[in-house]
Amino acid sequence: MVCAVIAGDYVGHPIRKGPKGIAIADGFKLIYLTKDNVKSYKIITEDICKSAASGISRGIVDGALLGPVGLLEGTLEKNKDVYHMAIQFRDSKRSLLEVDDVIYRQLVKDLS
């Protein structure tokens, strides 16, 4: 599985482990996902997407963190080792990440 940004800012950019932690690779620059530059994050589940898409609770992803979360409904895999995370950066940029279990666990540890 390729870990990458699948929506929002930095779409199409890979996510990898760098010398200082997990980062989005933006050309030769690494944008580290740390408490210093990430304001908040949410783990996007199929239940959240269905709920947001039905209009029941659009605020569940911090005021529609990435806009219409319902667009994700068809893209969520039923694979336990694949995670989708919505990231809001301190500079107001937003990204939706698709990551494997190893990257997911490290990100949760680094951002908690």
C-alpha positions as CSV (number, residue, x, y, z in Angstrom):
1,M,0.0,0.0,0.0
2,V,1.2,3.5,-0.8
3,C,0.5,6.0,2.0
4,A,-0.5,9.3,0.5
5,V,-2.6,12.4,0.7
6,I,-5.9,11.6,-1.2
7,A,-7.7,14.9,-0.8
8,G,-7.3,18.5,0.1
9,D,-3.9,20.3,0.3
10,Y,-0.9,18.3,-0.8
11,V,-3.2,15.8,-2.7
12,G,-1.1,13.1,-4.5
13,H,1.9,13.6,-2.3
14,P,3.3,10.5,-0.6
15,I,3.6,10.1,3.2
16,R,6.7,8.5,4.6
17,K,8.9,8.2,7.6
18,G,11.6,10.9,7.8
19,P,14.4,11.3,10.2
20,K,12.2,13.4,12.5
21,G,9.0,11.4,12.2
22,I,6.1,11.0,9.7
23,A,6.0,13.6,6.9
24,I,4.3,14.5,3.7
25,A,6.9,14.6,0.9
26,D,6.4,17.8,-1.1
27,G,9.1,17.6,-3.7
28,F,12.4,17.7,-1.8
29,K,10.7,19.3,1.2
30,L,9.3,17.2,4.1
31,I,6.3,18.6,5.9
32,Y,6.4,16.8,9.3
33,L,3.1,15.9,11.0
34,T,3.8,17.1,14.5
35,K,2.0,18.8,17.3
36,D,3.8,22.0,16.3
37,N,2.2,22.2,12.9
38,V,-1.0,20.0,13.2
39,K,-3.9,21.7,14.9
40,S,-6.2,18.7,14.9
41,Y,-6.8,15.3,13.4
42,K,-9.8,12.9,13.0
43,I,-9.9,9.3,12.1
44,I,-12.4,8.9,9.3
45,T,-14.5,5.8,9.5
46,E,-17.2,4.4,7.3
47,D,-19.8,5.3,9.9
48,I,-18.6,9.0,10.0
49,C,-18.9,9.2,6.2
50,K,-22.4,7.8,6.2
51,S,-23.4,10.1,9.0
52,A,-21.9,13.2,7.3
53,A,-23.3,12.2,3.9
54,S,-26.8,11.8,5.3
55,G,-26.6,15.3,6.8
56,I,-27.2,14.1,10.3
57,S,-24.0,15.5,11.8
58,R,-21.8,17.4,9.4
59,G,-20.0,18.9,12.4
60,I,-18.6,15.5,13.4
61,V,-15.5,16.2,11.4
62,D,-14.9,19.7,13.0
63,G,-17.2,21.6,10.7
64,A,-16.6,19.5,7.7
65,L,-12.9,19.6,8.0
66,L,-12.4,18.6,4.4
67,G,-15.7,19.8,2.9
68,P,-18.1,17.1,1.7
69,V,-17.0,14.1,3.6
70,G,-19.6,12.1,1.8
71,L,-17.3,11.9,-1.2
72,L,-15.2,9.5,0.8
73,E,-18.0,7.0,1.4
74,G,-17.2,4.9,-1.7
75,T,-13.5,5.1,-1.2
76,L,-13.2,3.6,2.2
77,E,-11.7,0.1,2.0
78,K,-12.9,-2.6,4.4
79,N,-9.3,-3.4,5.2
80,K,-8.4,-3.1,8.9
81,D,-4.8,-2.1,7.9
82,V,-5.9,1.0,6.0
83,Y,-6.8,4.2,7.8
84,H,-8.1,7.5,6.7
85,M,-7.2,10.6,8.7
86,A,-8.3,14.2,8.3
87,I,-5.6,16.6,9.3
88,Q,-6.0,20.3,9.9
89,F,-2.7,22.2,9.9
90,R,-2.1,25.3,12.1
91,D,-1.7,27.3,8.8
92,S,-5.3,26.4,7.9
93,K,-4.4,23.9,5.2
94,R,-6.3,20.6,5.3
95,S,-5.5,17.1,4.0
96,L,-7.0,13.7,4.0
97,L,-4.5,10.9,4.4
98,E,-4.7,7.2,3.5
99,V,-2.1,5.4,5.6
100,D,-1.2,1.9,6.6
101,D,-1.2,0.5,10.2
102,V,2.5,1.4,10.9
103,I,2.1,5.1,9.8
104,Y,-1.3,5.4,11.5
105,R,0.0,4.2,14.9
106,Q,3.0,6.5,14.8
107,L,0.9,9.5,13.8
108,V,-1.6,8.9,16.7
109,K,1.3,8.6,19.1
110,D,3.1,11.7,17.7
111,L,-0.1,13.9,17.6
112,S,-1.6,12.8,21.0
